[in-house]
Amino acid sequence: MPLFQKAYELAEAQNEMRYAIDAIQMIAIVEPEPKDQVEWNLKGIALAESDPSQKGWLFALLNNIGE
């Protein structure tokens, strides 16, 4: 998980939303606490909704919450 968190921080700092959202999705998958999984997915959803070019991530993030 530390590598995914670092990837997220680097991508966000460079305004690379595609990679930031990808890292968030991976963090949500490996996060052991269900509550934290949902929070990370919601963060990813908010980022995807704020950037029209990243709307494709919504399907994966919503699916993660459903599981």
HELIX and SHEET records of a PDB file:
HELIX    1   1 PRO A    2  ALA A   13  1                                  12    
HELIX    2   2 MET A   17  VAL A   30  1                                  14    
HELIX    3   3 PRO A   34  SER A   50  1                                  17    
HELIX    4   4 PRO A   52  GLN A   54  5                                   3    
HELIX    5   5 TRP A   57  GLY A   66  1                                  10    
END                                                                             
